Amino acid sequence: MKYTESVTLPDLSAEQARRLIERSNRIPLYAHAYAFHLNFRCNRMGVEALLQFAHQHRLKGIKIHLDDGESLSLRHCDDARLVALKALAQQWGLEVHLEVSSTDTAELGEAVRIGRLLAATSIRCYPRYAGRVSEIIAWTVRDLTVLSTLDPQGQFRFTLEQHEDLKGEELVRIVEAVGNPNLKLLFDFANMLNACEHPLDALKQMAPHISDVHIKDAQVVSERGGWGHRACRSGEGQLPMARLLLELLLLGDEQPQVLAYGLEEEVAYYAPPLRFADEAPDPWIPYRGVSETELAANADLDALLVRELQDAQDQLDQVRGLLGQLQLHARHWL
């Protein structure tokens, strides 16, 4: 199945143009640990270094998985180190957003425990079940109804990410069924492809509930009547990055609706299709492990580690360049 997507920037009203200029100037960008995935896996980088990157580049904060860094990860920190990390983040005025790859109650509870010690403000999750789509939706609703019990004070914004198996409309159904005002959606630039959905279509469906974003680019791989995606350097893929940023920045009338944009460069990460154009109603989704970028047997690891650091820097430059393009486009309509 061939992938096509319009990249044309839309006409704007004068009010939209002013809103776009203002919001692109103060977009809340976050360093994402997956941009440094290999460096974390090889213990060449830790949480402190991610915080330092965010501080040096005037970002709003960091997004990091509980398991980034293997034995040095947040999951394996004692309370004293977590408190020290909180102090470092606060010294630099950085927010901490946590991520887990499950909606399991125990996993969410662990994220809440660690998040309290870090003074984190957001926790991302997504379902990773094998089953019919209807079952996955029901199980996820069941899981997420415990959020008010896990976090009765409402310290955290919980975000449900579209992560390769569910379509935008299905995620909206989950959020609306749970009915927790602190549960929002996280929009990833590429993950809807694996559910056989175009990025702009998914954005339109999810728009009322989006609070967070993962920015990345990807090449679309047509496979078995569906789409996989292979993440690549930003600007070298097929995703309408400028158009997606424009639509996301315009969400919210008086105030920006989207509160955090994570810079999630994932060069060489591959995810296969999970949904298909000719699928039966209520298709079966297979179980899958957590996301990980595979290394070729003959890979030059040292070179990849250095290149990954450069790719992260280049993505930040690319995104800031796109924001500049959006400002030029907006000024045309004033």
KOLTIZA-186288 format. One record per residue (C-alpha): x, y, z; residue in three letters. Coordinates in pm, whole numbers, plus 32768, in hexadecimal, padded with zeros to 4 digits. Layout:
// KOLTIZA-186288
XYZALA;...
***
This chain:
// KOLTIZA-186288
800080008000MET;8097814C7F94LYS;80BE82638093TYR;807283C9802BTHR;804D84FF8102GLU;8015866D80B3SER;8126874E813AVAL;8087889780CBTHR;8064899A81DFLEU;7EFE8A1A81FEPRO;7E778B7981DAASP;7E5F8C308327LEU;7D808D3B83B5SER;7E308E6A8448ALA;7DD98DEB85A4GLU;7E6C8C938559GLN;7FA48D3384C8ALA;7FDB8E038603ARG;7F9E8CD286DDARG;80958C038612LEU;81A88D09862AILE;817C8D3487A1GLU;816F8BC087F0ARG;828E8B5B870CSER;83668C5987C3ASN;83268BB48913ARG;82EC8A4888B6ILE;8337896489E2PRO;843F88768958LEU;84BB87518A27TYR;85F086768A01ALA;8583850D89D5HIS;865D83F18A51ALA;860F83178921TYR;86D4840A884AALA;87FF83858912PHE;8781821D891EHIS;88CA816F88CFLEU;8994825089B4ASN;88A581FD8AD1PHE;88B080888A7FARG;8A2C808B8A86CYS;8A3E815C8BC5ASN;8AF082738B0CARG;89E283628B7BMET;890283868CACGLY;87E4845B8D2DVAL;88D185718D98GLU;895885908C34ALA;87F885A48BA5LEU;87A486BA8C99LEU;88E7876A8C38GLN;888E87528AC4PHE;873987EB8B0BALA;87D589018BDCHIS;88E489548ADDGLN;87E8896D89C2HIS;86E38A388A80ARG;85DC89268A7CLEU;84B3890D8B68LYS;850D87BA8BF8GLY;8547864A8BB4ILE;847685198B5ELYS;850F83D28BD4ILE;84A282688BF9HIS;84C681BC8D49LEU;85B080BE8CA4ASP;869081A68BD8ASP;87F3815E8C43GLY;87CD7FEF8C9EGLU;886C7FBC8DF6SER;889381378E1BLEU;8726817C8DCCSER;862C82318EA6LEU;858E80E48EFFARG;86D4807B8FA5HIS;871C81C49059CYS;870681D191D1ASP;863A82E7926CASP;876A83BF92B6ALA;87D483C69148ARG;8672841690D7LEU;8666853991C8VAL;87B985B09147ALA;8738859F8FE0LEU;860886699047LYS;86ED877190DCALA;87BB87828F9CLEU;868487A58EC3ALA;85FD88B68FA5GLN;874C89698FAAGLN;873589868E2FTRP;85BF89C98E2AGLY;8570888A8D6BLEU;843587B68D75GLU;8450863B8D82VAL;835985628CC3HIS;836183E98CF8LEU;830482D58C05GLU;82A281688C2CVAL;824880698B20SER;81127FD88BC0SER;7FC480318C5ETHR;7FF07F298D6CASP;7F927FA98EC5THR;80D87F3B8F67ALA;81A47FE88E59GLU;80DC81288E73LEU;80FE81178FECGLY;827780FE8FD1GLU;827C822A8EE9ALA;81AD82EF8FE4VAL;829A828E9100ARG;83CE82F9903EILE;831C842A8FB6GLY;82CC84AB9111ARG;843A84949178LEU;84A0854B903ALEU;8384864B904BALA;832B85D98EEAALA;81F5866D8E4ATHR;819385708D3DSER;818983F78D07ILE;815E83598BB0ARG;80D681FA8B7ACYS;8046811F8A67TYR;7FA57FC68A59PRO;80777EA289E5ARG;7F7A7D8B89E0TYR;7F417C6D88EEALA;7DD47C4C8894GLY;7CB67CD387C6ARG;7CA77E4C87A5VAL;7B617E51886ASER;7C0A7D8D8982GLU;7D397E728989ILE;7C547FA189A4ILE;7B8F7F038AC2ALA;7CC87E928B7CTRP;7D677FEA8B59THR;7C2F80998BDBVAL;7C317FAA8D03ARG;7DA17FF18D47ASP;7D8481698D33LEU;7C5981888E1ATHR;7D5181588F3AVAL;7E07829F8EEELEU;7D3183668FE0SER;7D8C826C90F2THR;7EFF826B909DLEU;7F0F83E69090ASP;7DF284739162PRO;7E9B85C8917FGLN;7EB185EE9006GLY;802A862D9002GLN;8057858B8EADPHE;7FD485B98D4FARG;7FB184588CC9PHE;7FD384308B53THR;7F66830A8A7FLEU;804082EA894BGLU;7FCD826987FCGLN;80CC815487DCHIS;80AB80968696GLU;7F727FC686D8ASP;7E4580A7871CLEU;7DB081B1863BLYS;7D69831586AAGLY;7BF482E086D3GLU;7C3281AC87ACGLU;7D1A826E8893LEU;7C18838288B6VAL;7B18827A8919ARG;7C0082048A31ILE;7C3F83618ABBVAL;7AD083BC8AB4GLU;7A6A82738B56ALA;7B6482A18C72VAL;7AEA84048CABGLY;7C1584788D77ASN;7C6385E98D32PRO;7DD685A38D6BASN;7DE2849D8C54LEU;7E4485298B00LYS;7ED084A589B8LEU;803784AC893CLEU;805584D787C4PHE;818384318722ASP;81D984A585C2PHE;81FF83428536ALA;815F82398613ASN;8007824C8570MET;809C81CA842BLEU;80B5806C84BAASN;7F3F807A8503ALA;7F0780CE8391CYS;7EB0823883D3GLU;7F3883798339HIS;7FDC8470842BPRO;7EF1859083DBLEU;7DC084AE83F7ASP;7E338432854BALA;7E78859585BCLEU;7D1A86028559LYS;7C7F84E48620GLN;7D5885148755MET;7D6686918754ALA;7C7086DD886FPRO;7D3C86108968HIS;7EA986478901ILE;7F8C86DE8A0BSER;80E0864B89ADASP;819F85F88870VAL;82C5852487FDHIS;837285C986D3ILE;842884E785DELYS;843E8495846BASP;8426834883B7ALA;842A8294826DGLN;82E581DA822EVAL;830F806A81D3VAL;81EF7FCC8111SER;81D67E678187GLU;80C97D588178ARG;7FB57E51812FGLY;80147F37824DGLY;8122802C82B1TRP;825480028387GLY;8333812683D9HIS;84AB814883EBARG;850C827A84B2ALA;861783578417CYS;86C184A58441ARG;85C185BB8452SER;8591865982FDGLY;85F7851E8242GLU;84AD84618262GLY;834F847181D0GLN;828C850682F0LEU;81ED866182CEPRO;82AE86E883F8MET;8270885C83BAALA;80FC88268382ARG;80DD874F84BCLEU;81928855858DLEU;80B189658503LEU;7F7188A88555GLU;7FED885086B2LEU;805C89B18704LEU;7F068A3986A4LEU;7E4B89508792LEU;7DAA8A1288AEGLY;7CFE8B62888FASP;7D6E8C3E89B0GLU;7E988B6A8A1EGLN;7F6B8A62896BPRO;7ECB890E8996GLN;800D884D8958VAL;80EE886C8A88LEU;822387A38A24ALA;82D5874688E2TYR;83D6862F890FGLY;84FE8623881FLEU;84F784AC87E2GLU;85F2846E86CBGLU;85F482F5868FGLU;86E282BB856EVAL;86CD815184EEALA;85B080E785D5TYR;84BF80068515TYR;83597FA98569ALA;82917EBA8489PRO;81237EE68429PRO;801F7E728524LEU;7EE07EDC846FARG;7E897EB18301PHE;7DAC7F4981F5ALA;7CE97E0781C3ASP;7CDC7D988330GLU;7BA47CF483BCALA;7AD17DAA84BFPRO;7B6B7D998619ASP;7CC07D1785A8PRO;7DB77C5B8681TRP;7EEB7D1986FDILE;801C7C438754PRO;80E87C78888FTYR;82217D4A885EARG;83487DA48937GLY;83B77EFF899CVAL;84497FDE888FSER;85B97FAA8844GLU;86998003871ETHR;87417ECB8697GLU;88B57ECB8650LEU;89457E1D8521ALA;8A407D0B8572ALA;8B597DCC84C8ASN;8AF67F238551ALA;8C0B801285BCASP;8B7D805A8714LEU;8C708170876FASP;8C208228862CALA;8AAA81FB8665LEU;8AC3828887C4LEU;8B7183C18745VAL;8A7F83E28621ARG;895483C4870AGLU;89C684F287D2LEU;89E985B88690GLN;889485428612ASP;87F085C4874FALA;889287178724GLN;8835871D85B3ASP;86C986CD8602GLN;86B587F586EBLEU;874688D385D9ASP;8655883D84D9GLN;8523887885B6VAL;858B89DD8601ARG;85B88A0F848BGLY;8457898D844CLEU;83D28A7E8552LEU;847D8B988496GLY;83D18B268354GLN;82828B278405LEU;82BD8C8B8479GLN;83078CF88314LEU;81CA8C4A82A1HIS;81008CF383B2ALA;81838E4F835FARG;81088E2281FBHIS;7FA38E208281TRP;7FBD8F5B8358LEU;
***
